[in-house]
Amino acid sequence: MMMRNILVLAFNDLGIALKNKTFFLILFIPLFVFVSLNLVDRADSDSSKVKIGLIQHDAYAPEITRSVNAAEKLVEVTWVQDEKEGVRLLKEHKLDGVLSGNEKAPGSLALLVLKKDSLHTIAIVQNFSALQKAAEGSGPDWITGIKSLHQGGVQRETLPTWILMLVLLIGFIILPAQVAEEKEKKLLIALLQTPIHEVQWLIAKLILGMVLIITAVLFLHLLGKFGPVHLFDYIAFIVVGSYCFSAYGIFLGFLCRNQASARTLGVIFYLPHLLPSAMSDVSQKLTAVAPLLPSYQLYQPLQSILLEDGRMADMTFDWVYLFLLGSLMFYLSYLLMKRRWLM
């Protein structure tokens, strides 16, 4: 009798988990991890080409130019007019590094990259080390100096990732669950019987999400004592990002009947938006995938402003994209609310 009751309760819980889509989450996470691991570059795979910029008026050693020109499968060369053009192409991710003559060590090279400990930097150093050994056998390395455009230490370099995590956590986990809770408990239906209009409720929820995000980011800065380079541009992207993902979260909440479903759906959206963008610097495959996600349109500008002295004027597409996506999600939420979707 006791065993039967236990089995009945266990199957009932499994049925509820299936109804609330919690069981789908158990299947989704291993599938997502499998896909992500296949997108991350493997150590035993053939190295992809590294995109190198060479400055036209710099004098490179003949052995270096001959080896680079011969290694078409390893190195893709782009000639730039000066270092300024090379920096611009680096920031646009069209180059992995720029090689110039090293004034401190004549005959050797100085490497300029976005980030010293990135996958691209490691690949450049390894490829040029192999070319040097093939051309000269033993001898001093061709690359004797590495400079990084990213300013600050490890804490500052990881700041865009932490900010993105906070934005997505509130947008995809907290807000959908709160919207679904009000639907589940019939609070929203009761509220709509009053003179309150649907748009007023949506704007209030939007303000809640934006305030939560901005407060979390501000608290992070107060604890870490981080100071962005261009304050106005930085705040503008935080505001438009919080607007976009707050509206996104409200829309997800309307797609669910209860809190459990909202939390499950939130995680399903949270992980694919967080990991590819945050890991785009360590995988060439993810670098190609990440720009397809809305989260990257927030992550990349924040990274540029905080680490590369970027300006909002150079990132018009990103903030327009975030604003339009947020407006679309707000409108779709309004349509679902008018239809009393799953209420």
Secondary structure, DSSP 8 states (H G I E B T S, - for coil): -HHHHHHHHHHHHHHHHHHTTHHHHHHHHHHHHHHHHHHS--TTS----EEEEEETTS---HHHHHHHHH-TTTEEEEEESSHHHHHHHHHTTS-SEEEEE-TTSTTSEEEEES-TTSHHHHHHHHHHHHHHHHHHSSS--SEEEEEESS-S-HHHHTHHHHHHHHHHHIIIIIHHHHHHHHHHTTHHHHHTTSS--HHHHHHHHHHHHHHHHHHHHHHHHHHHT---SSHHHHHHHHHHHHHHHHHHHHHHHHT-SSHHHHHHHHHHHHHHHHHHHHTGGG-HHHHHHGGGSTTHHHHHHHHHHHHS---GGG-HHHHHHHHHHHHHHHHHHHHHHHTTTT-
